[in-house]
Amino acid sequence: MQIASANINGSMRSFLLTLSALFFAACSGNPVVQLQTDQGVIEIEVYEDKAPKSAADFLYYVDEGLYDGQGFYRVVRPDNDNLDMGMNIVQGGRLDLARLMPEVDHEPTSQTGLTHHDGAVSLARDAPDTASAAYFFVSIGENKFLDHGGTRNPDGQGYAVFGQVTKGMDIVRAIQARPTDVNGHPEMPPHQMLAQPVTIISAKRK
């Protein structure tokens, strides 16, 4: 009985969090992007108000159809995190990893007030000011070491959160659980590339 009660409470909490995210997305005036994948639909509120440069780059890729036919290709879990931090993310964007626009000025979480909690969407990067919406990632659970001042990068600048998944986190988690390729990719740590990428059929504003 206690287990059943805990499951109900957990389900109710998840339901209320989803309703809250949808409510604030509707009230904020920020655009919502719908990613139609071959595993289902993922919706992302894009924070033009808080991270305008990062948001603009992402929306350019959306509006120009540059994600259509691309996909999610990389997953990090505690079992394959090469830095042993227990990171949980799913990365997607251009399958060819090609940056099709100039690099984006870094918008740290200390500036935006955002954080890498469950469903946060960020731009991947190397050095600061080298981020690109050609490769973005979704945080699964709490990954605070990705925030400004965190320990994931030696520079301590963290990654730029620019959005929030408001629908489809179940799909994001299912993607993260998919099998990875043993050989991976020369530009990525081993065992993080999906054996079969999840296709983004289309990306458009809702």
TORROSE-89349 format. One record per atom (N, C-alpha, C): x negated, y negated, z; atom name. Coordinates in Angstrom, 3 decimals. Last residue first. Example, Ala and Ser with C-alpha at 12.3 -4.5 7.8 and 13.67 -1.06 7.14 Angstrom:
BEGIN
R; X; Y; Z; atom
R; -12.850; 2.250; 7.080; N
R; -13.670; 1.060; 7.140; CA
R; -12.900; -0.030; 7.870; C
R; -13.190; 5.690; 7.800; N
R; -12.300; 4.500; 7.800; CA
R; -13.200; 3.300; 7.800; C
END
This chain:
BEGIN
R; X; Y; Z; atom
R; -5.323; -25.696; -32.798; N
R; -3.958; -25.225; -32.585; CA
R; -2.951; -26.343; -32.811; C
R; -7.890; -25.596; -35.208; N
R; -7.224; -26.306; -34.120; CA
R; -5.783; -25.834; -34.033; C
R; -9.490; -22.429; -35.915; N
R; -8.755; -23.644; -36.285; CA
R; -8.180; -24.312; -35.051; C
R; -11.102; -19.785; -37.379; N
R; -11.162; -20.709; -36.240; CA
R; -10.477; -21.998; -36.681; C
R; -10.802; -16.322; -38.273; N
R; -10.601; -17.743; -38.550; CA
R; -10.702; -18.522; -37.244; C
R; -12.154; -14.000; -37.532; N
R; -11.468; -14.061; -38.821; CA
R; -11.247; -15.507; -39.226; C
R; -14.950; -13.126; -36.135; N
R; -14.035; -14.263; -36.040; CA
R; -13.399; -14.406; -37.419; C
R; -15.668; -9.757; -35.299; N
R; -15.494; -10.766; -36.337; CA
R; -14.535; -11.874; -35.890; C
R; -18.102; -8.538; -33.278; N
R; -16.659; -8.769; -33.327; CA
R; -16.422; -9.958; -34.253; C
R; -20.760; -6.341; -34.392; N
R; -20.216; -7.646; -34.007; CA
R; -18.694; -7.686; -34.094; C
R; -21.901; -3.464; -33.150; N
R; -20.952; -3.897; -34.175; CA
R; -20.380; -5.242; -33.738; C
R; -23.809; -3.533; -31.210; N
R; -24.000; -2.578; -32.300; CA
R; -23.084; -2.927; -33.465; C
R; -24.797; -6.741; -30.054; N
R; -23.756; -5.737; -30.217; CA
R; -24.080; -4.814; -31.395; C
R; -27.835; -7.302; -28.383; N
R; -27.062; -7.490; -29.611; CA
R; -26.031; -6.372; -29.732; C
R; -29.271; -6.500; -26.183; N
R; -28.231; -7.518; -25.994; CA
R; -27.376; -7.747; -27.230; C
R; -31.523; -4.863; -26.281; N
R; -30.272; -4.297; -25.762; CA
R; -29.167; -5.337; -25.543; C
R; -34.155; -7.333; -25.832; N
R; -33.621; -6.036; -26.261; CA
R; -32.295; -5.691; -25.582; C
R; -33.661; -10.867; -26.549; N
R; -34.137; -9.784; -25.687; CA
R; -33.502; -8.460; -26.114; C
R; -34.030; -12.083; -29.972; N
R; -33.257; -11.881; -28.753; CA
R; -33.908; -10.813; -27.876; C
R; -35.308; -12.128; -32.345; N
R; -35.218; -13.404; -31.642; CA
R; -34.496; -13.282; -30.304; C
R; -35.091; -9.519; -33.370; N
R; -36.410; -10.022; -32.975; CA
R; -36.377; -11.332; -32.194; C
R; -32.454; -7.639; -31.892; N
R; -32.844; -8.643; -32.883; CA
R; -34.179; -9.241; -32.436; C
R; -31.820; -4.183; -31.220; N
R; -31.474; -5.586; -31.061; CA
R; -31.920; -6.458; -32.218; C
R; -32.253; -1.496; -30.697; N
R; -33.337; -2.292; -31.278; CA
R; -33.083; -3.792; -31.176; C
R; -29.817; -0.634; -29.605; N
R; -31.070; -0.383; -28.883; CA
R; -32.181; -1.301; -29.385; C
R; -26.928; -2.590; -29.480; N
R; -27.921; -1.955; -30.334; CA
R; -29.228; -1.796; -29.553; C
R; -24.202; -1.900; -27.208; N
R; -25.231; -2.751; -27.801; CA
R; -26.225; -1.906; -28.587; C
R; -20.632; -1.476; -26.880; N
R; -21.999; -0.943; -26.971; CA
R; -22.959; -1.919; -27.650; C
R; -18.655; -3.844; -24.894; N
R; -18.912; -3.030; -26.081; CA
R; -20.375; -2.562; -26.144; C
R; -18.118; -5.582; -22.872; N
R; -18.279; -4.170; -22.507; CA
R; -18.631; -3.284; -23.699; C
R; -17.665; -8.033; -24.054; N
R; -18.884; -7.866; -23.263; CA
R; -19.170; -6.398; -22.955; C
R; -15.128; -7.584; -25.137; N
R; -16.279; -7.739; -26.032; CA
R; -17.575; -7.486; -25.267; C
R; -13.630; -7.594; -22.806; N
R; -13.699; -6.365; -23.595; CA
R; -14.868; -6.413; -24.576; C
R; -13.902; -10.246; -22.066; N
R; -14.475; -9.204; -21.204; CA
R; -14.599; -7.877; -21.951; C
R; -12.512; -11.464; -24.177; N
R; -13.919; -11.791; -23.945; CA
R; -14.583; -10.702; -23.110; C
R; -9.965; -10.439; -23.709; N
R; -10.663; -10.071; -24.943; CA
R; -12.161; -10.342; -24.799; C
R; -9.370; -11.682; -21.338; N
R; -9.368; -10.212; -21.371; CA
R; -10.105; -9.710; -22.605; C
R; -9.303; -14.321; -22.083; N
R; -10.475; -13.859; -21.328; CA
R; -10.517; -12.337; -21.234; C
R; -7.164; -15.433; -23.516; N
R; -7.975; -14.409; -24.153; CA
R; -9.215; -13.998; -23.385; C
R; -6.980; -18.904; -22.968; N
R; -6.247; -17.685; -23.317; CA
R; -7.240; -16.700; -23.931; C
R; -8.723; -20.839; -22.359; N
R; -7.415; -20.921; -21.708; CA
R; -6.544; -19.714; -22.021; C
R; -12.067; -21.463; -21.917; N
R; -11.120; -20.493; -22.470; CA
R; -9.824; -20.584; -21.669; C
R; -13.341; -24.672; -22.283; N
R; -12.828; -23.687; -21.343; CA
R; -11.863; -22.761; -22.061; C
R; -16.284; -26.726; -23.061; N
R; -14.930; -26.218; -23.223; CA
R; -14.577; -25.167; -22.188; C
R; -18.880; -27.437; -22.739; N
R; -18.049; -28.360; -23.512; CA
R; -16.607; -27.888; -23.649; C
R; -21.878; -27.364; -20.921; N
R; -20.499; -26.883; -20.998; CA
R; -19.678; -27.902; -21.779; C
R; -25.096; -27.039; -21.748; N
R; -24.012; -28.018; -21.844; CA
R; -22.659; -27.327; -21.987; C
R; -27.405; -25.695; -19.308; N
R; -26.743; -25.684; -20.609; CA
R; -25.532; -26.613; -20.566; C
R; -30.405; -26.805; -17.534; N
R; -29.181; -26.043; -17.728; CA
R; -28.653; -26.122; -19.149; C
R; -32.751; -27.986; -16.779; N
R; -31.707; -28.846; -17.355; CA
R; -30.380; -28.115; -17.589; C
R; -34.979; -26.636; -15.910; N
R; -33.961; -26.982; -14.923; CA
R; -32.810; -27.811; -15.448; C
R; -37.066; -25.627; -17.352; N
R; -36.898; -27.077; -17.360; CA
R; -35.814; -27.549; -16.398; C
R; -36.858; -22.835; -17.145; N
R; -37.904; -23.523; -16.372; CA
R; -37.715; -25.036; -16.321; C
R; -33.495; -21.653; -16.811; N
R; -34.530; -22.237; -17.659; CA
R; -35.569; -22.954; -16.802; C
R; -32.196; -20.673; -14.513; N
R; -32.275; -19.853; -15.723; CA
R; -33.377; -20.337; -16.658; C
R; -31.787; -22.114; -12.198; N
R; -33.085; -21.454; -12.368; CA
R; -33.213; -20.658; -13.666; C
R; -30.276; -25.435; -12.229; N
R; -30.302; -23.987; -12.067; CA
R; -31.647; -23.400; -12.461; C
R; -30.120; -28.054; -12.856; N
R; -30.774; -27.722; -11.604; CA
R; -30.856; -26.232; -11.342; C
R; -27.093; -27.598; -14.559; N
R; -28.237; -28.477; -14.316; CA
R; -28.804; -28.192; -12.929; C
R; -26.189; -24.051; -14.750; N
R; -25.913; -25.476; -14.586; CA
R; -27.219; -26.274; -14.479; C
R; -26.890; -21.455; -14.641; N
R; -26.905; -22.054; -15.971; CA
R; -26.602; -23.548; -15.924; C
R; -26.423; -20.613; -12.130; N
R; -27.829; -20.837; -12.474; CA
R; -27.993; -21.362; -13.892; C
R; -23.738; -20.041; -12.039; N
R; -24.151; -21.388; -11.648; CA
R; -25.621; -21.673; -11.969; C
R; -21.719; -18.298; -13.147; N
R; -23.117; -18.291; -13.609; CA
R; -23.731; -19.656; -13.313; C
R; -18.961; -16.361; -12.335; N
R; -19.773; -17.514; -11.945; CA
R; -21.220; -17.318; -12.405; C
R; -17.198; -14.913; -15.156; N
R; -17.476; -15.064; -13.738; CA
R; -18.317; -16.302; -13.492; C
R; -18.729; -15.467; -18.102; N
R; -17.817; -14.517; -17.477; CA
R; -18.145; -14.503; -15.988; C
R; -18.981; -18.050; -20.489; N
R; -19.374; -17.544; -19.173; CA
R; -18.303; -16.596; -18.641; C
R; -19.660; -17.887; -23.880; N
R; -18.596; -17.943; -22.874; CA
R; -19.119; -17.320; -21.588; C
R; -21.620; -19.866; -26.189; N
R; -21.381; -18.695; -25.352; CA
R; -20.291; -18.971; -24.322; C
R; -22.719; -20.527; -29.576; N
R; -22.100; -20.924; -28.318; CA
R; -21.873; -19.675; -27.474; C
R; -24.383; -21.525; -32.281; N
R; -24.399; -20.454; -31.296; CA
R; -23.882; -20.992; -29.969; C
R; -23.779; -23.732; -33.669; N
R; -23.998; -22.515; -34.462; CA
R; -24.039; -21.304; -33.552; C
R; -23.803; -25.846; -32.038; N
R; -22.579; -25.049; -32.015; CA
R; -22.669; -23.848; -32.950; C
R; -26.929; -26.263; -30.424; N
R; -26.149; -26.253; -31.651; CA
R; -24.907; -25.397; -31.458; C
R; -29.705; -27.966; -28.812; N
R; -28.487; -27.151; -28.819; CA
R; -27.761; -27.263; -30.152; C
R; -31.928; -29.381; -28.284; N
R; -32.010; -28.476; -29.446; CA
R; -30.756; -27.616; -29.556; C
R; -32.044; -30.857; -25.951; N
R; -31.771; -31.568; -27.211; CA
R; -32.000; -30.697; -28.442; C
R; -34.408; -28.759; -24.251; N
R; -33.327; -29.748; -24.244; CA
R; -33.246; -30.493; -25.573; C
R; -35.288; -25.706; -26.079; N
R; -35.633; -26.889; -25.284; CA
R; -34.424; -27.825; -25.213; C
R; -32.712; -23.933; -26.941; N
R; -34.069; -23.633; -26.495; CA
R; -34.484; -24.785; -25.578; C
R; -29.202; -23.066; -26.401; N
R; -30.313; -23.948; -26.789; CA
R; -31.642; -23.311; -26.447; C
R; -25.607; -22.859; -26.691; N
R; -26.914; -22.250; -26.443; CA
R; -27.995; -23.213; -26.942; C
R; -22.966; -24.615; -25.220; N
R; -23.877; -24.501; -26.359; CA
R; -25.160; -23.816; -25.913; C
R; -20.174; -22.976; -23.555; N
R; -21.364; -23.825; -23.622; CA
R; -22.104; -23.646; -24.939; C
R; -17.240; -22.603; -21.695; N
R; -17.866; -22.420; -23.009; CA
R; -18.985; -23.441; -23.161; C
R; -15.915; -20.788; -18.921; N
R; -16.582; -21.986; -19.437; CA
R; -17.290; -21.662; -20.751; C
R; -14.919; -18.403; -17.889; N
R; -14.278; -18.967; -19.064; CA
R; -14.898; -20.233; -19.608; C
R; -15.888; -19.000; -14.614; N
R; -15.260; -18.038; -15.509; CA
R; -14.543; -18.746; -16.657; C
R; -18.338; -21.700; -14.685; N
R; -17.476; -20.742; -14.012; CA
R; -16.818; -19.840; -15.050; C
R; -20.528; -23.739; -14.972; N
R; -20.427; -22.443; -15.631; CA
R; -19.653; -21.455; -14.758; C
R; -19.012; -27.027; -14.975; N
R; -19.835; -25.973; -14.395; CA
R; -19.593; -24.652; -15.120; C
R; -18.956; -30.667; -15.252; N
R; -18.473; -29.319; -15.562; CA
R; -19.415; -28.282; -14.959; C
R; -19.925; -33.189; -15.081; N
R; -19.123; -32.712; -13.960; CA
R; -18.553; -31.326; -14.175; C
R; -21.609; -34.332; -16.942; N
R; -20.221; -34.073; -17.335; CA
R; -19.323; -33.688; -16.166; C
R; -24.054; -34.554; -15.623; N
R; -23.471; -35.731; -16.277; CA
R; -21.979; -35.533; -16.533; C
R; -24.650; -32.080; -14.751; N
R; -24.739; -33.163; -13.770; CA
R; -24.110; -34.443; -14.310; C
R; -24.618; -30.607; -17.054; N
R; -23.442; -30.515; -16.186; CA
R; -23.473; -31.577; -15.092; C
R; -25.938; -32.549; -19.826; N
R; -26.052; -31.661; -18.667; CA
R; -24.793; -31.673; -17.808; C
R; -26.092; -32.593; -22.983; N
R; -25.137; -33.184; -22.049; CA
R; -25.086; -32.287; -20.804; C
R; -28.588; -33.211; -25.385; N
R; -28.150; -32.410; -24.247; CA
R; -27.212; -33.207; -23.338; C
R; -27.787; -33.782; -28.765; N
R; -28.344; -34.319; -27.518; CA
R; -27.744; -33.557; -26.337; C
R; -28.091; -31.178; -31.143; N
R; -27.215; -32.003; -30.317; CA
R; -27.954; -32.500; -29.078; C
R; -29.507; -31.089; -34.462; N
R; -29.472; -30.664; -33.059; CA
R; -28.699; -31.679; -32.215; C
R; -27.437; -31.279; -37.441; N
R; -28.572; -31.693; -36.595; CA
R; -28.397; -31.217; -35.154; C
R; -26.014; -28.179; -38.737; N
R; -25.923; -29.600; -38.404; CA
R; -27.140; -29.982; -37.568; C
R; -26.378; -25.539; -38.947; N
R; -25.937; -26.226; -40.157; CA
R; -25.747; -27.727; -39.945; C
R; -28.442; -23.015; -38.022; N
R; -27.956; -24.312; -37.567; CA
R; -27.635; -25.150; -38.788; C
R; -27.843; -19.594; -38.249; N
R; -28.260; -20.788; -38.980; CA
R; -27.620; -22.036; -38.394; C
R; -27.329; -17.038; -37.450; N
R; -28.017; -17.909; -36.496; CA
R; -28.491; -19.215; -37.138; C
R; -25.699; -15.475; -38.917; N
R; -27.044; -15.668; -39.467; CA
R; -27.914; -16.563; -38.572; C
R; -23.355; -15.674; -37.528; N
R; -24.065; -14.396; -37.468; CA
R; -25.479; -14.508; -38.028; C
R; -22.444; -18.389; -35.608; N
R; -22.944; -17.968; -36.911; CA
R; -23.742; -16.676; -36.778; C
R; -20.711; -17.275; -32.773; N
R; -20.967; -18.368; -33.704; CA
R; -21.386; -17.821; -35.053; C
R; -21.437; -16.148; -29.392; N
R; -20.916; -16.032; -30.747; CA
R; -21.277; -17.237; -31.582; C
R; -21.915; -14.254; -26.422; N
R; -22.372; -15.305; -27.335; CA
R; -21.838; -15.056; -28.735; C
R; -20.895; -13.847; -23.145; N
R; -20.702; -13.357; -24.507; CA
R; -21.061; -14.505; -25.437; C
R; -22.378; -13.126; -19.906; N
R; -21.904; -14.016; -20.969; CA
R; -21.624; -13.213; -22.239; C
R; -23.660; -12.909; -16.855; N
R; -22.567; -12.320; -17.625; CA
R; -22.054; -13.337; -18.631; C
R; -26.656; -12.153; -15.037; N
R; -25.876; -13.037; -15.910; CA
R; -24.815; -12.254; -16.670; C
R; -28.370; -11.145; -13.125; N
R; -26.977; -10.730; -13.109; CA
R; -26.085; -11.592; -13.980; C
R; -30.973; -11.705; -13.363; N
R; -30.184; -12.658; -12.584; CA
R; -28.715; -12.262; -12.479; C
R; -33.065; -10.486; -14.883; N
R; -32.534; -9.870; -13.655; CA
R; -31.806; -10.865; -12.754; C
R; -33.890; -11.266; -17.309; N
R; -34.413; -12.035; -16.184; CA
R; -33.853; -11.550; -14.844; C
R; -32.532; -9.662; -19.106; N
R; -33.992; -9.530; -19.051; CA
R; -34.623; -10.325; -17.913; C
R; -29.747; -7.902; -18.578; N
R; -30.268; -9.249; -18.351; CA
R; -31.775; -9.163; -18.143; C
R; -28.503; -5.489; -18.744; N
R; -29.428; -5.834; -19.833; CA
R; -29.964; -7.262; -19.726; C
R; -26.914; -5.126; -16.508; N
R; -27.752; -3.997; -16.928; CA
R; -28.722; -4.344; -18.049; C
R; -25.434; -7.511; -16.209; N
R; -26.506; -7.202; -15.252; CA
R; -27.436; -6.084; -15.710; C
R; -25.245; -8.675; -19.646; N
R; -24.642; -8.075; -18.452; CA
R; -25.766; -7.806; -17.455; C
R; -24.561; -10.364; -22.584; N
R; -25.514; -10.187; -21.481; CA
R; -24.725; -9.732; -20.265; C
R; -24.187; -9.937; -26.083; N
R; -23.598; -9.872; -24.752; CA
R; -24.719; -9.697; -23.727; C
R; -23.632; -11.136; -29.385; N
R; -24.569; -10.907; -28.275; CA
R; -23.822; -10.869; -26.944; C
R; -21.704; -11.684; -31.279; N
R; -22.756; -10.732; -31.622; CA
R; -23.684; -10.367; -30.458; C
R; -18.769; -12.774; -32.750; N
R; -19.466; -12.597; -31.475; CA
R; -20.458; -11.454; -31.659; C
R; -18.824; -14.413; -36.051; N
R; -18.392; -13.540; -34.976; CA
R; -19.134; -13.663; -33.666; C
R; -17.498; -15.207; -39.327; N
R; -18.663; -15.050; -38.464; CA
R; -18.272; -14.192; -37.254; C
R; -15.199; -15.729; -40.684; N
R; -15.996; -14.601; -41.154; CA
R; -17.267; -14.385; -40.352; C
R; -15.462; -19.086; -39.812; N
R; -14.622; -18.076; -40.472; CA
R; -15.501; -16.973; -41.058; C
R; -17.056; -21.075; -38.936; N
R; -16.987; -19.881; -38.102; CA
R; -16.188; -18.759; -38.761; C
R; -16.726; -23.115; -40.722; N
R; -18.056; -22.516; -40.645; CA
R; -18.131; -21.322; -39.697; C
R; -14.604; -24.785; -41.348; N
R; -14.481; -23.341; -41.615; CA
R; -15.779; -22.572; -41.488; C
R; -14.678; -27.369; -40.572; N
R; -15.282; -27.063; -41.870; CA
R; -15.226; -25.575; -42.213; C
R; -13.587; -27.265; -38.019; N
R; -12.857; -27.969; -39.083; CA
R; -13.390; -27.666; -40.478; C
R; -15.623; -25.819; -36.581; N
R; -14.243; -25.339; -36.695; CA
R; -13.567; -25.942; -37.920; C
R; -17.843; -27.449; -36.813; N
R; -17.923; -26.076; -37.309; CA
R; -16.532; -25.486; -37.494; C
R; -16.750; -29.708; -35.529; N
R; -17.185; -29.789; -36.929; CA
R; -17.243; -28.389; -37.536; C
R; -16.375; -28.802; -32.948; N
R; -15.190; -29.072; -33.768; CA
R; -15.549; -29.234; -35.242; C
R; -19.061; -28.642; -32.082; N
R; -18.225; -27.445; -32.150; CA
R; -17.032; -27.661; -33.075; C
R; -19.741; -31.375; -32.191; N
R; -20.468; -30.401; -32.999; CA
R; -19.638; -29.122; -33.174; C
R; -17.960; -32.485; -30.338; N
R; -17.897; -32.903; -31.742; CA
R; -18.606; -31.906; -32.650; C
R; -18.826; -31.314; -27.934; N
R; -17.487; -31.020; -28.456; CA
R; -17.392; -31.352; -29.940; C
R; -21.308; -32.527; -27.646; N
R; -21.236; -31.073; -27.796; CA
R; -19.902; -30.672; -28.407; C
R; -20.416; -35.195; -27.392; N
R; -21.361; -34.815; -28.444; CA
R; -21.318; -33.313; -28.714; C
R; -18.541; -35.270; -25.172; N
R; -18.163; -35.649; -26.541; CA
R; -19.108; -35.188; -27.640; C
R; -17.589; -34.037; -22.637; N
R; -18.825; -33.675; -23.342; CA
R; -18.647; -33.990; -24.827; C
R; -15.169; -35.198; -21.790; N
R; -16.271; -35.030; -20.843; CA
R; -17.618; -34.734; -21.512; C
R; -13.378; -35.425; -23.939; N
R; -13.465; -36.518; -22.977; CA
R; -14.692; -36.421; -22.087; C
R; -13.466; -33.056; -25.309; N
R; -13.952; -34.258; -25.995; CA
R; -14.170; -35.407; -25.012; C
R; -13.521; -30.109; -24.468; N
R; -13.569; -31.315; -23.642; CA
R; -14.208; -32.482; -24.379; C
R; -11.241; -27.892; -25.746; N
R; -12.528; -28.533; -26.033; CA
R; -12.549; -29.902; -25.360; C
R; -9.922; -24.815; -24.840; N
R; -9.754; -26.259; -24.735; CA
R; -11.132; -26.889; -24.878; C
R; -9.523; -21.997; -26.805; N
R; -10.507; -22.797; -26.071; CA
R; -10.068; -24.251; -26.052; C
R; -8.320; -18.681; -27.113; N
R; -8.076; -20.114; -27.233; CA
R; -9.003; -20.879; -26.297; C
R; -8.433; -15.791; -29.022; N
R; -9.072; -16.504; -27.919; CA
R; -8.826; -17.995; -28.146; C
R; -6.683; -12.902; -30.088; N
R; -6.818; -14.358; -30.123; CA
R; -7.471; -14.883; -28.841; C
R; -8.257; -9.803; -31.268; N
R; -7.178; -10.619; -30.710; CA
R; -7.539; -12.095; -30.707; C
R; -10.245; -8.545; -32.584; N
R; -9.813; -7.936; -31.325; CA
R; -8.668; -8.705; -30.675; C
R; -10.988; -10.032; -34.682; N
R; -10.425; -8.723; -35.018; CA
R; -10.037; -7.935; -33.770; C
R; -9.783; -13.336; -33.749; N
R; -10.812; -12.316; -33.932; CA
R; -10.165; -10.992; -34.310; C
R; -9.163; -16.576; -34.044; N
R; -8.505; -15.308; -34.372; CA
R; -9.607; -14.289; -34.653; C
R; -9.372; -19.106; -31.857; N
R; -10.228; -18.162; -32.580; CA
R; -9.452; -16.875; -32.798; C
R; -8.177; -22.272; -31.666; N
R; -7.744; -20.873; -31.650; CA
R; -8.696; -20.048; -32.517; C
R; -8.731; -25.048; -29.613; N
R; -9.138; -24.279; -30.794; CA
R; -8.727; -22.826; -30.608; C
R; -7.272; -28.021; -28.665; N
R; -7.376; -26.598; -28.351; CA
R; -7.688; -25.861; -29.647; C
R; -8.327; -31.347; -27.717; N
R; -7.921; -30.336; -28.695; CA
R; -8.089; -28.924; -28.154; C
R; -6.963; -33.183; -24.920; N
R; -8.086; -32.559; -25.600; CA
R; -7.593; -31.532; -26.608; C
R; -4.872; -34.083; -23.455; N
R; -4.985; -34.603; -24.801; CA
R; -6.168; -34.045; -25.553; C
R; -4.274; -33.213; -20.905; N
R; -5.530; -33.923; -21.132; CA
R; -5.603; -34.602; -22.483; C
R; -1.972; -31.694; -20.760; N
R; -1.939; -33.064; -20.255; CA
R; -3.169; -33.877; -20.634; C
R; -2.693; -29.203; -21.774; N
R; -1.604; -29.929; -22.416; CA
R; -1.617; -31.401; -22.021; C
R; -4.671; -28.493; -19.974; N
R; -5.023; -28.641; -21.389; CA
R; -3.971; -29.462; -22.106; C
R; -3.199; -28.289; -17.641; N
R; -4.177; -29.367; -17.747; CA
R; -4.629; -29.575; -19.186; C
R; -1.624; -26.039; -18.342; N
R; -1.008; -27.305; -17.971; CA
R; -1.979; -28.458; -18.161; C
R; -3.516; -24.032; -18.754; N
R; -2.667; -24.450; -19.864; CA
R; -2.035; -25.804; -19.598; C
R; -4.576; -23.833; -16.165; N
R; -5.453; -24.206; -17.287; CA
R; -4.646; -24.713; -18.468; C
R; -2.280; -22.997; -14.758; N
R; -2.921; -24.266; -14.418; CA
R; -3.799; -24.757; -15.565; C
R; -1.817; -20.510; -15.922; N
R; -0.805; -21.562; -16.036; CA
R; -1.417; -22.933; -15.779; C
R; -4.185; -19.238; -15.076; N
R; -3.913; -19.403; -16.505; CA
R; -2.901; -20.510; -16.736; C
R; -3.811; -19.261; -12.314; N
R; -4.968; -19.957; -12.887; CA
R; -4.767; -20.216; -14.374; C
R; -1.537; -17.644; -12.125; N
R; -1.444; -19.046; -11.734; CA
R; -2.607; -19.863; -12.287; C
R; -2.616; -15.187; -12.981; N
R; -1.493; -15.785; -13.706; CA
R; -1.399; -17.277; -13.415; C
R; -4.539; -14.707; -11.020; N
R; -4.957; -14.853; -12.412; CA
R; -3.883; -15.551; -13.235; C
R; -2.815; -14.469; -8.812; N
R; -3.826; -15.527; -8.839; CA
R; -4.291; -15.788; -10.262; C
R; -1.358; -12.193; -9.544; N
R; -0.666; -13.473; -9.376; CA
R; -1.649; -14.638; -9.440; C
R; -3.406; -10.287; -9.518; N
R; -2.689; -10.561; -10.766; CA
R; -1.984; -11.909; -10.698; C
R; -4.082; -10.346; -6.800; N
R; -5.068; -10.683; -7.818; CA
R; -4.419; -11.037; -9.142; C
R; -1.693; -9.498; -5.649; N
R; -2.215; -10.820; -5.334; CA
R; -3.235; -11.277; -6.370; C
R; -1.581; -6.922; -6.745; N
R; -0.528; -7.880; -7.053; CA
R; -1.022; -9.300; -6.795; C
R; -3.847; -5.795; -5.600; N
R; -3.756; -5.897; -7.050; CA
R; -2.716; -6.919; -7.470; C
R; -3.163; -5.893; -2.891; N
R; -4.328; -6.654; -3.365; CA
R; -4.282; -6.844; -4.868; C
R; -0.994; -4.121; -2.880; N
R; -0.788; -5.523; -2.532; CA
R; -1.929; -6.387; -3.034; C
R; -2.323; -1.748; -3.510; N
R; -1.306; -2.258; -4.423; CA
R; -1.062; -3.735; -4.170; C
R; -3.895; -1.518; -1.212; N
R; -4.527; -1.646; -2.524; CA
R; -3.548; -2.241; -3.521; C
R; -1.961; -1.244; 0.791; N
R; -2.849; -2.400; 0.818; CA
R; -3.520; -2.622; -0.532; C
R; -0.834; 1.196; 0.000; N
R; 0.000; 0.000; 0.000; CA
R; -0.878; -1.259; 0.000; C
END
